Amino acid sequence: MVAGFNTVTMSSKIKESLELQIAELEMLFSMFPNKGEITLQDENCFLNVQRYLNNTSEDLPHKTEYSVAVTIDEPKVKVDLQVTLPHDYPHVPPQLFARSNTLDRQQQWQLNKDLTSYVSSLELGELCICAAVQWIGDITPYLQNSKLPSEKAPKEIVLKTLFSRMWIYSHHIYRQELRKKIFESAKKLNLTGFCLTGKPGIICVEGVKENCEEFWHIIRYPNWKHISCKHIESGESEGNEDNLRLFHTFKDLQFQAHGDYGLRNDYHMDLGQFLEFLKEHQSEHVFQILFGVEGKSSGN
């Protein structure tokens, strides 16, 4: 009986949180009524949440995700605020990421650091996306940093770049539209690495830390379920991060499958060939992280 009571209580708290999330989102739509100002990751977001709240569906809806295009008039700047809400927000902090083509990498990093600090200073249990949008409205201090006197330019040159290498595991990767999304996103974000097509499917991306995080955000949603980030390698470099890369391009990696199945959903990639590929790129240690077993070459 106690376990049942706890489940009901937890469900009730989640429903209360979802009601608040939808109410805040409706408020944002009234603040940003023009087309394209608010973009929902899932167009059925309202419907799915409402079904859950009305008990017509027992399936917990996906996390509410959307972006808000904040336009500042003086100076003329556009900032996209990407929002991901855990089911129990506002009782836990939201996940926010601000992006603007007007800001350079360091300015954008500082903006998001300050945004996180601001949201953390707010009281849990209170809705805060509207407050975050208003806070972003004053982006002028970050723009001023780009107009520093020329004698301060050398400090900009030696700023450290945060570098990441993500190792992503999927049960399988087959669909052409999904592969297209992976390669286009990697190219757009200047990431190198590879995508191993088949079963299992493996993706490795490396580059600027925030670009890797954005890539992970893009490919996961709206509905890629059997995928996980197994391992992240981090580093930092002064200036250009290319000296930390293990891959020069983003490679379409395909190995011969076991058996003559062709491109079907029932074949497994030759992991021995994959292990040799990892060795060639100083990444043999990742094999055990990905698959839970120590890699052995076919010649051993």
C-alpha positions in Angstrom: 0.0 0.0 0.0 2.9 2.4 0.8 4.4 1.8 -2.6 1.1 2.4 -4.3 0.6 5.6 -2.4 4.1 6.8 -3.3 3.4 6.1 -7.0 0.2 8.0 -6.9 1.9 10.9 -5.1 4.7 11.0 -7.7 2.2 10.9 -10.6 0.2 13.8 -9.0 3.4 15.9 -8.6 4.3 15.3 -12.2 0.9 16.3 -13.4 1.0 19.4 -11.4 4.4 20.3 -12.9 3.2 19.6 -16.4 0.2 21.8 -15.9 2.5 24.7 -14.9 4.8 24.0 -17.9 1.9 24.2 -20.3 0.6 27.4 -18.6 4.0 29.0 -18.9 4.3 28.0 -22.6 0.9 29.5 -23.3 2.0 32.7 -21.7 5.1 32.7 -23.9 3.0 32.2 -27.0 1.0 35.4 -26.0 4.3 37.2 -25.6 5.7 36.0 -28.9 2.6 35.6 -31.2 4.5 35.8 -34.5 5.2 32.7 -36.6 8.6 31.3 -36.0 9.2 33.1 -32.7 8.5 29.9 -30.7 9.3 26.5 -32.2 8.1 23.3 -30.6 10.3 20.2 -31.0 7.2 18.1 -31.0 4.1 19.7 -32.7 1.9 17.3 -30.7 3.3 18.5 -27.4 0.1 20.2 -26.1 -2.0 17.2 -27.2 0.2 14.6 -25.6 0.4 16.4 -22.3 -3.3 17.1 -22.2 -4.1 13.4 -22.8 -1.8 12.5 -19.9 -3.4 15.1 -17.6 -6.9 13.9 -18.6 -5.9 10.3 -17.9 -6.7 9.3 -21.5 -3.1 8.1 -21.9 -1.0 6.4 -19.3 2.2 7.1 -21.3 4.3 9.9 -19.7 4.8 12.4 -22.5 8.3 13.3 -23.8 10.0 16.2 -22.1 8.7 19.6 -23.3 11.2 21.1 -25.7 11.1 24.3 -27.6 13.1 27.3 -28.7 12.3 31.0 -28.3 13.6 33.5 -30.8 14.4 36.7 -28.8 15.0 39.8 -30.9 16.7 42.8 -29.3 16.2 46.0 -31.1 19.1 48.1 -29.9 21.5 46.8 -31.2 19.6 44.5 -33.6 20.5 41.0 -32.4 18.6 37.7 -32.4 19.2 35.1 -29.7 17.7 31.6 -29.8 16.9 30.2 -26.4 16.7 26.4 -26.5 14.5 25.1 -23.6 14.3 21.5 -22.3 12.0 21.0 -19.4 12.4 17.9 -17.1 9.0 16.4 -16.1 9.3 17.8 -12.6 10.2 21.4 -13.6 9.7 23.9 -12.0 10.7 21.9 -8.9 14.1 21.2 -10.7 16.0 23.7 -12.9 15.3 23.7 -16.7 18.0 23.0 -19.2 18.7 26.2 -21.2 21.1 27.0 -24.0 21.3 30.4 -25.7 22.8 30.8 -29.1 23.4 33.9 -31.3 25.3 34.3 -34.6 26.3 37.7 -33.4 28.4 36.4 -30.5 31.8 34.7 -30.9 32.5 31.4 -29.1 33.9 33.0 -25.9 31.0 35.5 -25.6 28.5 32.8 -26.1 30.1 30.6 -23.5 30.1 33.5 -21.0 26.4 34.3 -21.8 25.4 30.7 -21.1 27.5 30.5 -17.9 25.8 33.7 -16.6 22.4 32.5 -17.7 22.9 29.3 -15.7 24.0 31.2 -12.7 21.0 33.6 -13.0 18.5 30.7 -13.2 20.2 28.9 -10.3 19.7 32.0 -8.1 15.9 31.8 -8.6 13.7 29.9 -6.2 12.9 26.3 -7.1 9.2 25.8 -7.6 8.7 29.1 -9.4 8.4 29.3 -13.2 11.5 30.9 -14.7 11.5 30.7 -18.5 9.8 34.1 -18.9 12.4 35.6 -16.5 15.2 33.9 -18.5 13.8 35.4 -21.7 13.7 38.9 -20.1 17.2 38.4 -18.8 18.5 37.6 -22.2 17.0 40.8 -23.5 19.9 42.7 -22.1 22.7 41.2 -24.2 24.6 44.5 -24.7 27.4 43.7 -22.2 28.4 40.6 -24.2 28.4 42.6 -27.5 30.6 45.3 -26.0 33.3 42.7 -25.4 33.6 42.2 -29.1 34.6 45.9 -29.5 37.5 45.9 -27.2 40.5 48.2 -28.1 43.0 46.5 -30.5 45.7 46.4 -27.8 43.6 43.8 -25.9 43.2 41.6 -29.0 46.1 39.2 -28.0 44.1 38.2 -24.9 41.3 37.1 -27.2 43.7 35.0 -29.2 45.0 32.9 -26.3 41.5 32.1 -24.9 41.3 28.4 -24.1 38.9 26.4 -26.2 37.0 23.6 -24.4 37.2 20.4 -26.5 35.0 17.2 -26.3 34.9 13.8 -28.0 31.6 12.0 -27.6 31.2 8.3 -28.2 27.5 7.5 -28.9 26.0 4.0 -29.1 22.8 3.1 -30.8 21.1 -0.3 -31.2 21.2 0.2 -35.0 21.6 2.9 -37.6 19.9 2.2 -41.0 17.5 4.9 -42.1 18.8 7.2 -44.8 17.0 10.3 -43.4 18.6 9.7 -40.0 22.0 9.3 -41.5 21.5 12.5 -43.5 20.6 14.3 -40.3 23.7 13.0 -38.6 26.1 14.0 -41.4 24.5 17.5 -42.0 24.6 18.3 -38.3 28.3 17.3 -38.0 29.2 19.4 -41.0 27.2 22.4 -39.8 28.9 22.3 -36.4 32.4 21.7 -37.7 32.7 18.3 -36.0 34.9 15.4 -37.1 34.6 11.7 -36.3 32.6 9.0 -37.9 29.2 7.3 -38.2 29.3 3.5 -38.2 26.2 2.3 -40.1 24.6 -1.1 -39.1 23.9 -3.0 -36.0 25.1 -1.7 -33.6 25.4 1.8 -34.8 28.3 4.0 -33.4 28.8 7.7 -33.7 31.9 9.6 -32.6 32.0 13.4 -32.8 34.8 15.7 -31.7 35.3 19.4 -31.7 34.3 22.4 -29.6 32.5 21.3 -26.5 29.3 23.3 -27.0 29.0 22.1 -30.6 29.3 18.5 -29.5 26.5 19.1 -27.0 24.3 20.8 -29.6 24.9 17.8 -32.0 23.8 15.4 -29.2 20.7 17.6 -28.6 19.8 17.6 -32.3 20.1 13.9 -33.1 18.3 12.6 -30.0 15.0 14.4 -30.6 12.2 14.1 -31.2 12.1 10.3 -31.0 15.4 8.4 -31.2 14.9 6.1 -28.2 17.6 3.4 -28.4 20.6 5.7 -28.2 23.0 6.7 -25.4 26.2 8.7 -24.9 28.6 6.1 -23.5 31.7 8.1 -23.0 33.0 11.7 -23.2 36.6 12.7 -23.5 37.4 16.3 -22.6 40.4 18.7 -23.1 41.3 22.3 -23.7 43.5 24.1 -26.1 44.7 27.6 -26.6 43.1 28.9 -29.8 42.4 26.3 -32.4 41.3 22.9 -31.2 42.4 20.9 -34.3 45.5 19.6 -32.5 43.3 17.6 -30.2 41.4 15.9 -33.0 41.9 12.2 -33.8 39.9 12.4 -37.1 40.4 14.9 -40.0 36.9 14.5 -41.4 33.5 13.1 -40.5 33.7 9.7 -42.0 30.9 7.4 -43.3 32.1 4.1 -41.8 30.8 0.8 -43.1 32.3 -2.7 -42.6 31.3 -6.0 -44.1 28.5 -7.7 -42.1 28.5 -11.2 -40.8 26.6 -13.2 -43.4 25.2 -12.3 -46.8 22.2 -10.3 -45.6 22.7 -7.1 -47.5 21.4 -3.8 -46.0 18.7 -5.4 -43.7 17.9 -5.0 -40.0 19.1 -8.4 -39.0 22.8 -8.2 -39.7 25.7 -7.4 -37.3 28.8 -5.4 -38.2 32.2 -7.0 -38.1 33.4 -5.6 -34.8 36.9 -7.0 -35.4 37.3 -4.5 -38.3 35.9 -1.8 -36.1 38.5 -2.6 -33.4 41.3 -2.3 -35.9 39.9 1.1 -37.0 39.9 2.3 -33.4 43.5 1.2 -33.0 44.5 3.2 -36.0 43.0 6.3 -34.3 44.5 5.7 -30.8 41.0 4.8 -29.4 41.3 1.1 -28.7 40.3 1.7 -25.0 36.8 2.8 -26.1 35.9 -0.7 -27.4 35.4 -2.0 -23.9 33.4 1.1 -22.9 31.0 0.7 -25.8 30.5 -3.1 -25.7 31.5 -4.2 -22.2 34.2 -6.6 -23.4 37.9 -6.2 -24.1 38.7 -6.0 -27.8 40.9 -8.6 -29.4 42.3 -8.4 -32.8 41.4 -11.2 -35.3 45.1 -12.2 -35.4 45.3 -12.8 -31.6 
